[in-house]
Amino acid sequence: MAPNSVPVTIETTKDFSSLIVDDSQSPLFPEKQKGTSPKQFTWVLLLKLHRVFTCFSWLTMALKATFALVKKRISLSDVSDEDSKYRGRLYRFIKIFLALSVAGLAMELIAHFNKWNLHSMIQPWEVTSLLQWSYVAWLSFREDYIAPVVVSVSKFCIVLFLIQSLDRLVLCIGCFWIKYKKLKPTLEADACDVEDPSNFPMVLVQIPMCNEREVYAQSIGAACELDWPKDRILIQVLDDSNDGHVQLLIKEEVSSWKGKGVNIVYRHRLIRTGYKAGNLKSAMSCDYVKDYEFVAIFDADFQPNPDFLKQTIPHFKGKPDVGLVQARWAFVNKDENLLTRLQNINLCFHFEVEQQVNGHFLNFFGFNGTAGVWRIKALEESGGWLERTTVEDMDIAVRAHLKGWKFIFLNDVKVLCELPESYEAYKKQQHRWHSGPMQLFRLCLPAIITSKITAWKKANLIFLFFLLRKLILPFYSFTLFCIILPLTMFIPEAELPLWVICYVPIFMSFLNILPAPKSVPFLVPYLLFENTMSVTKFNAMISGLFQLGSAYEWVVTKKTGRSSESDLLSLAERESKSSSEDKILRRHSESGLELLTKLKQVEVAPKKKRNRIYRKELALAFLLLTASARSLLSAHGVHFYFLLFQGLSFLIMGLDLIGEQVD
């Protein structure tokens, strides 16, 4: 019989016919075949084991590589500069809290594995050991004395959390309304007559800098390319550098542009007091400043487009009560690493929502310190630049607002700049940005109360601008999510509801990400990152509010000198028209961009990069991981995962594994 044939037998009866198929030997019906042979089963088993071992080997190699990276960065770390900063009361409090949490976790583990039935152990004779008696006594003490206090504090923080979330929601609704109605600052028909240069007002451009080796050339070059009549603009390069080589380089750059017919001057202070505020104050004291009507300010890493003045100055015409026109920032390195991506989310929300909504509905917002144009009369009437805080930009904005000056924010006018690429630089920047407002609040509160502005504006300044957004936000972020939440894992009577730790934070984080829609995939990292940064912001807020030692710390944010590809091309084109010794080289790094350098620049030996260990973050990481272990014993679910991932994010920050390493 053929190997694929099937014998068929037809039987006929009186009532019906039947068809019988004999397939017992046919391979066409494998289910009828005999069982798999032991040899085949062995091969299948070996194949599955090979897959398991391959997966296990891959995971082992990945973990080994991760631990090797961590070990390498820890070995290259330097904590000597950080020791003095971490000997404060907050760090000691976190260490004590961590020790108590570890002890509590140990006690809970003992109770868990001994299967003590806590609800039935009411009678004293049912306690079988001293350890068990101690545990029962702790439970009774916790329920009667500790839990009520924790519940009260948590409710207070939840109320603050909801108020701040409502404020964010109102701001977002205002932003949606502006987008829906297409509301923008209006211009008069004859605001800028380009046919008659004599109608252009006199503009002073100031570029304060301090040891900005990486960015001085591109910022000076961008300012010198501003499209404005040459006889009606003066550029002041305000150099506070204490590095002699950098001073010479900046002087040569200024001389080069002056030789091309640009009206530019170089200023260097002999007595460098007051940081940036002192530098600007010294520049405004020059006799020739009285001839100018407006002053545009750019930090050393900012590169305005040539039409910047033509987009901002016309908004002053016909509006004598307008004192400031602020432009938006754009970032050349927002996709450089995870740290810059997360910063971009924050700052996009700040400009798109906070600045735009406050500018449109209140005509007031905090001056960003750069990429803005001031009416010099407004500066003078408000008292000029003061050196009393580390946020001189916010200081002058508040004083101008109290004098009745109005502000305009232009969301469509963008100025390129850089984001800090290392965690150390970002941490120091955030410390200054959150300690300064509290210093200013202490100093300005009497002036706000006694000012002649309306009661609504006073309330907005005190309760919304300062208290809610500068004090309450860092306070509840740190207290609620870094202290109370892990504490409630050991005090179940005060457990936080799920909507507090999950639903509302995710919704608010989603609203924050909307102005940067490409960052939606980073929703969860952004939420964890914001909670992780709360320890820095809380510490800065406390130091500024109570005038502690680090409140007046000012560190210039480290720049890399990155520039967009189009900027490199345009700069190379205009430099190619000059002498051959000033030609600029354009190179590509792995990311497609490289630092912009000149052949004549003094060669500097590269410094070895290193990272640091941040003890507060590490202590909080172990605290949250301990709380997550306790949560696992109680099978809390979402609480466990939140504490676990939040603890890991603190660990990453504490080991400086995010962003670039520092020099």
C-alpha positions as CSV (number, residue, x, y, z in Angstrom):
1,M,0.0,0.0,0.0
2,A,1.3,3.5,-0.8
3,P,2.6,5.4,2.3
4,N,0.0,8.1,2.0
5,S,-3.0,5.9,1.1
6,V,-6.0,5.2,3.4
7,P,-8.1,2.1,3.2
8,V,-11.8,2.9,2.9
9,T,-14.7,0.3,3.4
10,I,-18.3,1.0,2.5
11,E,-21.0,-1.0,4.3
12,T,-24.6,-0.9,3.1
13,T,-27.6,-1.8,5.2
14,K,-31.3,-1.6,4.6
15,D,-31.7,1.8,6.2
16,F,-28.3,3.6,5.7
17,S,-24.8,3.3,4.4
18,S,-21.7,3.7,6.6
19,L,-18.2,4.8,5.7
20,I,-15.3,3.3,7.6
21,V,-11.8,4.8,7.4
22,D,-8.9,2.7,8.5
23,D,-6.2,5.2,9.4
24,S,-4.3,3.5,12.1
25,Q,-1.2,3.3,9.9
26,S,-1.6,6.6,8.0
27,P,0.7,9.6,8.7
28,L,-2.1,11.9,7.5
29,F,-3.6,11.7,11.0
30,P,-0.8,12.3,13.4
31,E,-3.0,12.2,16.4
32,K,-3.5,8.5,15.9
33,Q,0.3,8.0,15.8
34,K,2.2,6.5,18.6
35,G,3.6,8.9,21.4
36,T,6.7,11.0,21.0
37,S,9.9,9.1,21.5
38,P,12.1,9.6,24.6
39,K,14.8,11.0,22.3
40,Q,12.6,13.7,20.9
41,F,11.4,14.7,24.4
42,T,15.0,15.0,25.5
43,W,15.8,17.3,22.7
44,V,12.8,19.5,23.4
45,L,13.7,19.7,27.1
46,L,17.3,20.6,26.3
47,L,16.1,23.3,23.9
48,K,13.9,24.9,26.6
49,L,16.7,24.7,29.1
50,H,19.0,26.3,26.6
51,R,16.6,29.2,26.2
52,V,16.3,29.6,30.0
53,F,20.0,29.6,30.5
54,T,20.4,32.1,27.6
55,C,17.9,34.4,29.2
56,F,19.6,34.0,32.6
57,S,23.0,34.6,31.1
58,W,21.8,37.8,29.4
59,L,20.2,39.1,32.7
60,T,23.4,38.2,34.5
61,M,25.6,40.1,32.0
62,A,23.2,43.1,32.1
63,L,23.3,43.2,35.9
64,K,27.1,42.8,35.9
65,A,27.5,45.7,33.5
66,T,25.2,47.8,35.6
67,F,27.0,47.1,38.8
68,A,30.3,47.6,37.0
69,L,29.2,51.1,35.9
70,V,28.0,51.9,39.4
71,K,31.2,50.7,40.9
72,K,33.3,52.7,38.4
73,R,31.3,55.9,39.0
74,I,31.5,55.5,42.8
75,S,35.3,54.9,42.6
76,L,35.6,58.2,40.6
77,S,33.3,60.1,43.0
78,D,34.4,62.9,45.2
79,V,32.5,63.7,48.4
80,S,35.0,66.0,49.9
81,D,33.2,69.1,48.6
82,E,29.9,67.9,49.7
83,D,30.6,66.9,53.3
84,S,30.0,70.3,54.8
85,K,26.6,70.6,53.0
86,Y,25.4,67.3,54.3
87,R,26.1,67.9,58.0
88,G,22.9,69.9,58.4
89,R,19.9,69.1,60.5
90,L,17.9,67.7,57.5
91,Y,20.5,65.0,56.8
92,R,20.7,64.0,60.4
93,F,16.9,63.8,60.6
94,I,16.8,61.6,57.5
95,K,19.5,59.3,59.0
96,I,17.5,58.9,62.3
97,F,14.3,58.3,60.4
98,L,16.2,55.6,58.3
99,A,17.5,53.9,61.4
100,L,14.1,53.8,63.0
101,S,12.6,52.4,59.7
102,V,15.2,49.6,59.5
103,A,14.4,48.7,63.2
104,G,10.7,48.8,62.5
105,L,11.1,46.6,59.4
106,A,13.1,44.1,61.4
107,M,10.4,43.9,64.0
108,E,7.7,43.5,61.4
109,L,9.7,40.7,59.7
110,I,9.9,38.9,63.0
111,A,6.2,39.3,63.6
112,H,5.4,38.2,60.1
113,F,7.4,35.0,60.2
114,N,6.2,34.1,63.7
115,K,2.7,34.5,62.4
116,W,1.6,36.5,65.4
117,N,-2.2,37.0,65.3
118,L,-2.3,40.6,66.5
119,H,-6.1,40.8,66.8
120,S,-6.4,37.9,69.1
121,M,-3.4,38.8,71.4
122,I,-5.5,40.9,73.8
123,Q,-5.0,39.1,77.1
124,P,-1.6,39.6,78.7
125,W,-1.1,35.8,79.4
126,E,-1.3,35.2,75.7
127,V,2.1,36.9,75.2
128,T,4.8,34.2,75.1
129,S,8.0,36.3,75.0
130,L,9.5,39.7,75.9
131,L,9.9,40.5,72.2
132,Q,6.3,39.7,71.5
133,W,5.3,41.8,74.5
134,S,7.4,44.7,73.1
135,Y,5.7,44.4,69.7
136,V,2.2,44.5,71.3
137,A,3.1,47.5,73.4
138,W,4.5,49.3,70.3
139,L,1.2,48.6,68.4
140,S,-0.8,50.0,71.3
141,F,1.4,53.1,71.6
142,R,1.3,53.6,67.9
143,E,-2.4,53.4,67.6
144,D,-3.1,55.7,70.6
145,Y,-0.4,58.4,70.2
146,I,1.5,58.3,66.9
147,A,-1.2,57.5,64.4
148,P,-3.4,60.6,65.2
149,V,-0.5,63.0,64.8
150,V,0.5,61.4,61.5
151,V,-3.1,61.4,60.2
152,S,-3.4,65.1,61.1
153,V,-0.1,66.0,59.4
154,S,-1.0,64.0,56.3
155,K,-4.4,65.6,56.0
156,F,-2.8,69.0,56.2
157,C,-0.3,68.1,53.5
158,I,-3.1,66.6,51.3
159,V,-5.1,69.9,51.6
160,L,-2.0,71.8,50.4
161,F,-1.5,69.3,47.7
162,L,-5.0,69.8,46.4
163,I,-4.8,73.6,46.6
164,Q,-1.6,73.5,44.6
165,S,-3.1,71.1,42.1
166,L,-6.1,73.3,41.7
167,D,-3.8,76.2,41.0
168,R,-2.0,74.2,38.3
169,L,-5.4,73.2,36.8
170,V,-6.6,76.8,36.7
171,L,-3.3,77.9,34.9
172,C,-3.8,75.1,32.4
173,I,-7.4,76.1,31.7
174,G,-6.1,79.7,31.2
175,C,-3.5,78.4,28.7
176,F,-6.2,76.4,26.8
177,W,-8.4,79.5,26.7
178,I,-5.5,81.6,25.2
179,K,-4.8,78.9,22.6
180,Y,-8.5,78.5,21.8
181,K,-9.1,82.2,21.4
182,K,-5.7,82.8,19.8
183,L,-4.9,85.6,22.2
184,K,-1.6,87.4,21.7
185,P,-0.1,90.7,22.7
186,T,-1.2,93.4,20.2
187,L,0.9,95.9,18.3
188,E,0.1,99.3,17.0
189,A,0.0,99.7,13.2
190,D,3.0,102.0,13.1
191,A,4.9,100.4,16.0
192,C,8.1,100.0,14.0
193,D,8.8,102.1,10.9
194,V,11.5,100.2,9.1
195,E,11.8,102.8,6.4
196,D,13.0,105.5,8.9
197,P,15.9,104.3,11.1
198,S,15.8,107.6,13.0
199,N,12.5,106.4,14.6
200,F,14.3,103.4,16.2
201,P,14.8,104.0,19.9
202,M,18.2,103.8,21.5
203,V,18.9,100.3,22.8
204,L,21.5,99.1,25.2
205,V,22.4,95.4,25.1
206,Q,24.1,93.8,28.2
207,I,25.9,90.5,28.3
208,P,27.0,89.7,31.9
209,M,29.4,86.8,32.1
210,C,31.9,85.2,34.5
211,N,34.6,82.7,33.3
212,E,32.4,81.7,30.4
213,R,35.2,80.2,28.3
214,E,32.8,77.8,26.4
215,V,30.1,80.3,25.3
216,Y,31.5,83.8,25.2
217,A,32.2,83.8,21.5
218,Q,28.8,82.6,20.3
219,S,26.8,84.9,22.7
220,I,28.9,88.0,21.7
221,G,28.6,87.1,18.1
222,A,24.8,86.7,18.3
223,A,24.4,90.1,20.0
224,C,26.6,91.8,17.4
225,E,24.4,90.3,14.6
226,L,21.2,91.9,16.0
227,D,19.3,93.7,13.2
228,W,19.2,97.3,14.5
229,P,20.7,100.6,13.3
230,K,24.4,100.6,14.3
231,D,24.2,104.1,15.6
232,R,21.2,103.3,17.9
233,I,22.6,100.3,19.7
234,L,25.4,99.7,22.2
235,I,26.6,96.3,23.3
236,Q,28.1,96.0,26.8
237,V,30.2,92.9,27.5
238,L,30.2,92.8,31.3
239,D,33.0,90.4,32.2
240,D,33.4,89.4,35.8
241,S,35.9,86.7,35.1
242,N,38.8,86.1,37.5
243,D,40.6,83.9,35.0
244,G,43.2,85.9,33.1
245,H,43.1,83.7,30.0
246,V,39.4,84.0,29.7
247,Q,39.6,87.8,30.1
248,L,42.1,88.0,27.3
249,L,40.0,85.9,25.0
250,I,36.9,88.0,25.6
251,K,38.8,91.2,25.1
252,E,40.1,89.9,21.7
253,E,36.6,88.9,20.7
254,V,35.2,92.3,21.5
255,S,38.1,94.0,19.7
256,S,37.4,91.8,16.7
257,W,33.8,92.9,16.4
258,K,34.7,96.5,17.1
259,G,37.0,96.3,14.1
260,K,34.0,95.3,12.0
261,G,32.1,98.5,12.9
262,V,30.0,97.1,15.8
263,N,29.4,99.6,18.6
264,I,30.6,97.4,21.5
265,V,32.5,98.0,24.8
266,Y,34.2,95.7,27.2
267,R,33.9,96.2,31.0
268,H,35.6,94.4,33.8
269,R,35.1,95.2,37.5
270,L,38.0,95.4,39.8
271,I,35.8,94.9,42.9
272,R,33.5,91.9,42.1
273,T,30.7,92.1,44.6
274,G,27.1,91.3,44.3
275,Y,27.4,88.6,41.7
276,K,25.2,89.3,38.6
277,A,23.2,92.1,40.3
278,G,26.4,93.9,41.2
279,N,27.7,93.5,37.6
280,L,24.5,95.0,36.1
281,K,24.3,97.7,38.7
282,S,27.9,98.8,37.9
283,A,27.1,98.8,34.1
284,M,24.0,101.0,34.6
285,S,26.0,103.6,36.4
286,C,27.9,104.6,33.2
287,D,27.2,108.2,32.1
288,Y,26.2,107.2,28.6
289,V,23.3,105.0,29.8
290,K,21.1,108.1,30.1
291,D,21.1,108.4,26.3
292,Y,19.3,105.0,26.0
293,E,15.7,104.2,26.4
294,F,15.7,100.4,26.6
295,V,18.1,97.7,27.8
296,A,18.1,94.1,26.6
297,I,19.8,91.5,28.8
298,F,21.3,88.1,27.7
299,D,23.2,85.6,29.8
300,A,26.4,84.3,28.3
301,D,24.9,81.1,26.8
302,F,21.9,82.9,25.1
303,Q,21.9,83.5,21.4
304,P,19.1,85.8,20.2
305,N,18.0,85.8,16.6
306,P,18.9,88.9,14.5
307,D,15.3,90.1,14.6
308,F,14.9,89.8,18.4
309,L,14.8,93.6,19.0
310,K,12.4,94.1,16.1
311,Q,10.0,91.6,17.7
312,T,10.2,92.9,21.2
313,I,10.8,96.7,21.2
314,P,7.6,97.6,19.2
315,H,5.5,96.3,22.1
316,F,6.6,99.3,24.1
317,K,5.3,101.9,21.6
318,G,2.0,103.5,22.7
319,K,2.2,101.7,26.1
320,P,4.0,103.9,28.5
321,D,3.1,101.7,31.4
322,V,4.9,98.6,30.0
323,G,8.2,98.1,31.7
324,L,9.3,94.6,30.6
325,V,8.9,92.5,27.5
326,Q,10.0,88.9,28.1
327,A,10.8,86.3,25.5
328,R,10.7,82.5,25.8
329,W,13.7,80.2,26.1
330,A,14.5,77.4,23.6
331,F,17.1,74.8,24.3
332,V,19.8,73.5,22.0
333,N,20.5,70.4,24.1
334,K,17.1,69.4,25.3
335,D,17.6,65.8,23.9
336,E,21.1,65.4,25.1
337,N,20.3,63.0,28.0
338,L,17.5,62.1,30.3
339,L,18.2,65.0,32.7
340,T,17.9,67.6,30.0
341,R,14.7,66.0,28.7
342,L,13.1,66.2,32.1
343,Q,14.3,69.8,32.6
344,N,12.7,70.7,29.2
345,I,9.3,69.4,30.4
346,N,9.5,71.7,33.5
347,L,10.6,74.8,31.6
348,C,8.1,74.3,28.7
349,F,5.3,74.3,31.3
350,H,6.8,77.4,33.0
351,F,6.9,79.5,29.8
352,E,3.9,78.0,28.0
353,V,1.5,78.0,30.9
354,E,2.8,80.0,34.0
355,Q,4.4,83.0,32.2
356,Q,2.0,83.2,29.4
357,V,-1.2,83.0,31.6
358,N,0.1,85.4,34.2
359,G,1.4,87.8,31.6
360,H,-2.0,87.9,29.7
361,F,-4.4,88.0,32.6
362,L,-2.3,89.8,35.3
363,N,0.3,91.7,33.4
364,F,2.8,90.4,35.9
365,F,5.3,87.5,36.1
366,G,8.8,86.8,37.4
367,F,11.5,88.2,35.1
368,N,13.6,85.3,33.9
369,G,16.9,87.3,34.3
370,T,17.7,87.1,30.5
371,A,16.1,87.2,27.1
372,G,14.1,90.2,28.1
373,V,14.0,94.0,27.3
374,W,13.5,96.5,30.1
375,R,12.4,100.1,29.9
376,I,15.3,101.9,31.6
377,K,12.9,104.3,33.3
378,A,11.1,101.3,34.9
379,L,14.4,100.0,36.3
380,E,15.3,103.4,37.7
381,E,11.9,104.1,39.3
382,S,12.0,100.6,40.9
383,G,15.3,101.2,42.6
384,G,17.6,99.5,40.1
385,W,19.5,96.3,40.6
386,L,20.0,95.3,44.3
387,E,22.5,92.8,45.6
388,R,20.4,91.6,48.6
389,T,19.3,88.2,47.2
390,T,20.5,85.6,44.7
391,V,17.4,86.2,42.5
392,E,18.0,89.8,41.4
393,D,15.7,89.2,38.4
394,M,12.6,88.3,40.6
395,D,13.5,91.2,43.0
396,I,13.4,93.9,40.3
397,A,10.2,92.4,38.8
398,V,8.4,92.5,42.2
399,R,9.5,96.1,42.9
400,A,8.5,97.2,39.4
401,H,5.1,95.6,39.8
402,L,4.6,97.4,43.1
403,K,5.3,100.6,41.2
404,G,2.5,99.9,38.7
405,W,4.6,98.7,35.7
406,K,3.1,96.1,33.4
407,F,4.8,93.2,31.8
408,I,4.3,91.5,28.4
409,F,5.3,87.9,27.7
410,L,5.9,86.8,24.0
411,N,5.5,83.1,23.7
412,D,6.4,83.2,20.0
413,V,9.8,84.9,20.4
414,K,12.4,82.3,21.4
415,V,16.0,82.7,22.3
416,L,18.4,79.7,22.2
417,C,20.2,78.7,25.3
418,E,21.6,75.7,27.2
419,L,20.3,73.4,29.9
420,P,22.6,72.0,32.6
421,E,23.8,68.6,31.5
422,S,25.1,67.4,34.8
423,Y,23.1,66.7,38.0
424,E,25.6,68.7,40.1
425,A,25.1,71.8,37.9
426,Y,21.3,71.4,37.9
427,K,21.2,70.8,41.6
428,K,23.1,74.0,42.4
429,Q,20.9,76.0,39.9
430,Q,17.7,74.7,41.6
431,H,19.1,75.5,45.1
432,R,19.6,79.2,44.0
433,W,16.2,79.4,42.3
434,H,14.4,78.1,45.4
435,S,16.3,79.7,48.2
436,G,16.3,83.2,46.6
437,P,12.5,83.6,46.5
438,M,12.2,82.9,50.2
439,Q,14.9,85.6,50.9
440,L,13.0,88.0,48.7
441,F,9.7,87.2,50.4
442,R,11.1,88.1,53.8
443,L,12.4,91.4,52.5
444,C,9.5,92.4,50.3
445,L,6.5,91.4,52.5
446,P,6.4,94.8,54.3
447,A,6.7,96.7,51.0
448,I,3.9,94.6,49.5
449,I,1.5,95.2,52.4
450,T,2.1,99.0,52.4
451,S,2.1,99.4,48.6
452,K,-0.6,101.2,46.7
453,I,-1.5,98.4,44.4
454,T,-5.0,96.8,44.7
455,A,-5.8,94.2,47.3
456,W,-6.2,91.5,44.6
457,K,-2.6,92.1,43.4
458,K,-1.3,92.0,47.0
459,A,-3.1,88.7,47.6
460,N,-1.8,87.3,44.3
461,L,1.8,88.3,45.2
462,I,1.7,87.0,48.8
463,F,-0.5,83.9,48.5
464,L,0.0,82.7,44.9
465,F,3.3,84.0,43.7
466,F,5.3,83.5,46.9
467,L,3.5,81.2,49.4
468,L,1.8,78.7,47.1
469,R,4.3,78.3,44.3
470,K,7.6,79.0,46.1
471,L,7.0,77.7,49.6
472,I,4.1,75.3,49.7
473,L,5.0,73.3,46.6
474,P,8.5,72.2,47.8
475,F,7.1,71.7,51.3
476,Y,4.3,69.3,50.6
477,S,6.3,67.5,47.8
478,F,9.0,66.5,50.2
479,T,6.9,66.0,53.3
480,L,4.1,64.1,51.8
481,F,5.9,61.8,49.4
482,C,9.3,61.4,51.0
483,I,8.5,61.4,54.7
484,I,4.8,60.7,55.4
485,L,4.3,58.1,52.7
486,P,7.1,55.8,53.9
487,L,6.1,56.5,57.5
488,T,2.5,55.3,56.9
489,M,3.9,51.9,55.8
490,F,4.8,51.4,59.5
491,I,1.7,53.1,60.7
492,P,-1.2,51.5,58.8
493,E,-3.8,53.6,60.6
494,A,-2.6,56.6,58.7
495,E,-2.3,55.0,55.2
496,L,-2.6,57.5,52.4
497,P,-5.4,56.9,49.9
498,L,-4.5,55.6,46.4
499,W,-5.7,58.8,44.6
500,V,-3.1,60.8,46.6
501,I,-0.1,58.8,45.6
502,C,-1.2,57.7,42.1
503,Y,-4.2,59.2,40.3
504,V,-3.8,62.9,41.0
505,P,0.0,63.0,40.7
506,I,-0.2,61.2,37.3
507,F,-2.9,63.6,36.1
508,M,-1.0,66.7,37.2
509,S,2.2,65.3,35.6
510,F,0.3,64.7,32.4
511,L,-0.8,68.4,32.4
512,N,2.8,69.5,33.0
513,I,3.9,67.4,30.0
514,L,1.3,68.8,27.6
515,P,3.3,71.8,26.5
516,A,6.1,69.4,25.4
517,P,4.0,66.6,23.8
518,K,7.0,64.7,22.5
519,S,7.9,64.0,26.2
520,V,4.7,62.0,27.0
521,P,6.7,58.7,27.0
522,F,8.7,60.2,30.0
523,L,5.6,60.7,32.1
524,V,6.6,58.2,34.9
525,P,10.3,59.2,34.9
526,Y,9.2,62.8,35.2
527,L,6.9,62.1,38.2
528,L,9.7,60.3,40.0
529,F,12.2,62.9,39.0
530,E,10.1,65.8,40.5
531,N,9.7,63.9,43.8
532,T,13.4,63.2,43.9
533,M,14.2,66.9,43.4
534,S,11.9,67.8,46.2
535,V,14.6,67.2,48.8
536,T,16.9,69.8,47.1
537,K,14.1,72.3,46.7
538,F,12.8,71.8,50.3
539,N,16.3,72.3,51.7
540,A,16.8,75.4,49.6
541,M,13.5,76.8,50.6
542,I,14.2,76.3,54.3
543,S,17.7,77.8,54.0
544,G,16.3,80.9,52.2
545,L,13.4,81.3,54.6
546,F,15.5,81.1,57.8
547,Q,18.6,82.7,56.3
548,L,20.9,79.7,56.7
549,G,24.5,79.5,55.5
550,S,23.8,78.1,52.0
551,A,21.0,80.7,51.3
552,Y,23.5,83.1,49.6
553,E,25.4,80.5,47.7
554,W,25.9,81.5,44.1
555,V,27.6,79.1,41.6
556,V,27.8,79.9,37.9
557,T,25.9,77.2,36.0
558,K,28.4,75.1,34.0
559,K,28.0,75.5,30.2
560,T,29.2,73.2,27.4
561,G,29.1,75.7,24.5
562,R,26.7,73.6,22.5
563,S,24.9,75.3,19.6
564,S,22.4,74.3,17.0
565,E,23.6,73.1,13.6
566,S,22.1,76.2,11.9
567,D,23.9,78.5,14.3
568,L,27.2,76.8,13.6
569,L,26.7,77.3,9.8
570,S,25.6,80.9,10.0
571,L,28.5,81.7,12.4
572,A,31.0,80.0,10.1
573,E,29.7,81.9,7.1
574,R,30.0,85.3,8.7
575,E,33.4,84.5,10.1
576,S,34.7,83.2,6.8
577,K,34.4,86.8,5.5
578,S,36.9,88.0,8.0
579,S,40.7,87.4,8.2
580,S,41.9,83.8,7.9
581,E,43.1,83.7,11.5
582,D,39.5,84.0,12.7
583,K,38.1,81.1,10.8
584,I,36.0,78.7,12.8
585,L,36.1,74.9,12.7
586,R,32.9,72.9,12.6
587,R,33.1,69.3,13.7
588,H,30.6,66.6,14.6
589,S,30.5,64.6,17.8
590,E,28.7,61.4,18.3
591,S,25.5,63.4,18.9
592,G,26.0,65.4,15.7
593,L,27.2,68.6,17.4
594,E,30.6,69.6,18.9
595,L,31.9,72.5,20.8
596,L,32.6,75.6,18.7
597,T,36.3,76.6,19.1
598,K,38.8,78.9,17.5
599,L,42.3,78.0,16.3
600,K,43.7,81.0,18.2
601,Q,42.2,79.9,21.5
602,V,44.6,78.9,24.2
603,E,44.8,75.1,24.5
604,V,43.6,73.9,27.9
605,A,44.4,70.4,29.1
606,P,41.1,68.4,29.5
607,K,40.2,67.7,33.1
608,K,39.3,64.3,34.3
609,K,35.6,63.9,34.7
610,R,34.2,62.6,37.9
611,N,30.9,62.3,39.7
612,R,29.8,62.8,43.3
613,I,27.9,61.0,46.0
614,Y,24.9,62.8,47.3
615,R,24.2,61.6,50.8
616,K,20.7,63.0,51.3
617,E,19.5,61.3,48.2
618,L,21.1,58.0,49.2
619,A,19.7,58.1,52.7
620,L,16.2,58.8,51.3
621,A,16.7,56.0,48.7
622,F,17.4,53.4,51.5
623,L,14.5,54.9,53.5
624,L,12.0,54.4,50.7
625,L,13.3,51.0,49.8
626,T,12.9,49.9,53.4
627,A,9.3,51.2,53.4
628,S,8.7,49.4,50.1
629,A,9.8,46.1,51.8
630,R,7.4,46.8,54.7
631,S,4.7,47.5,52.1
632,L,5.4,44.2,50.4
633,L,4.7,42.4,53.7
634,S,1.2,44.0,53.8
635,A,0.6,43.4,50.1
636,H,-0.2,47.0,49.4
637,G,0.2,46.8,45.7
638,V,0.5,50.3,44.2
639,H,2.1,51.7,47.4
640,F,4.8,49.0,47.1
641,Y,5.6,49.8,43.4
642,F,5.6,53.6,44.0
643,L,8.0,53.3,46.9
644,L,10.2,50.8,45.1
645,F,10.6,53.0,41.9
646,Q,10.8,56.2,43.9
647,G,13.6,54.6,46.0
648,L,15.4,53.5,42.9
649,S,15.2,57.0,41.4
650,F,16.7,58.5,44.6
651,L,19.4,55.8,44.4
652,I,20.2,56.9,40.8
653,M,20.4,60.5,41.8
654,G,22.4,59.8,44.9
655,L,25.0,57.9,42.8
656,D,25.0,60.7,40.2
657,L,24.0,58.2,37.5
658,I,21.8,60.7,35.6
659,G,23.2,63.3,33.3
660,E,26.8,64.0,32.4
661,Q,29.8,63.7,34.7
662,V,31.4,67.0,35.8
663,D,34.9,68.3,35.3
